[in-house]
């Protein structure tokens, strides 16, 4: 605003009393109070009483005061111009802010009046929905608590069962350990007693001249024969003990403690072997039932062991039984298709037969024979007919002694020549 301008009286005043066809309504008084707050009394210096003297022109607005001041202090025109601009911008900002607040307040008042106009029925419905949701929430909480309590009870029961199982398992381990120690002690006592009795008998026989005296070395040889792996196991344990003790001479003779270590190693080895020996009687019985299915099982293990000494011979007899069953099935199949076959003519195989010389026919013959063999009664023992002795039936004992002998080959049948057998005329 330049020095020659006239005061408009609108600076800092609210002039927008209508907006988009709407009025401020009951808020108009606030706007008028705002405009009146900008008007103040003016004075003309100090009177004789040293008090401000009123201006006869009456109250003036801020703009008029500043114009009057600018006229009085022309030398401060530039500084006053900056202050006036600041006040103008501040007043405009305040005016705009207050106008926005007024209109925002009016909008909020309308919204509040609309909210108060909501029917009671809608409020009751909302309250009913809220109560329903709260009831559902309480029900879900109760169900969750019940499920949690059930889960805790189940977990507690499982924990108790696991504790009981652990206690039973621990007790079973203790009982098994006690039983094993008792069995071991009994076996050791029996071994000591048997050794003492055997030594006494041998010494008595030596004194009478019946047989030479056999001492502990003979027992050691017997033990090594029955448990050949125990010696190597004992030597290994003694060597490990000497390495742990940092022996300088590892080949030195055994001291008493070495013998104790070896004895402990042999006992532990025999205990491990004993676990497997416990299954031998049952296996022997099963083997006897397979080899002699129609015979009664012997009453004790000794009789069964004596009988199983001929297991090799019996297995060979079963092999010949299976061969007889396969041959019978092959002839049965042939006779079912060729009724005029003369069975007396089948004494040997034909020499240089195509099924022997031609690889294709040989493979086909074997394939057909193997398929026929599936129907043979190999599980039924067929003894040899009268007058026929099984091949190698008398050589089973020699076969056990000679392990390096070659594979047994059955004897060749007699030469049938090149002429096929003819059936007898009916």
Secondary structure by P-SEA (a helix, b strand, c coil): ccccccccccccccccccccccccccaaaaaaaaaaaabbbbbccccccccbbbbccccccaaaaaaaaaaacccaaaaaaaaaaaaaaaaaaaaaaaaaaaaaaaaaaaaaaaaaaccaaaaaaaaaaaaaaaaaaaaaaaaaaaaaaaaaaaaaaaaaaaaaaaaaaaaaaaaaaaaaaaaaaaaaaaaaaaaaaaaaaaaaaaaacccccccaaaaaaaaaaaccaaaaaaaaaaaaaaaaaccccccccccaaaaaaaaaaaaaaaaaaaaaacaaaaaaaaaaaaacccccccccaaaaaaaacaaaaaaaaaaaaaaaaaaaaaaaaaaaacccccccccccccccccccccaaaaaaaaaaaaaaaccccccccccccccccccccccaaaaaaccccccccccccccccccccccccc
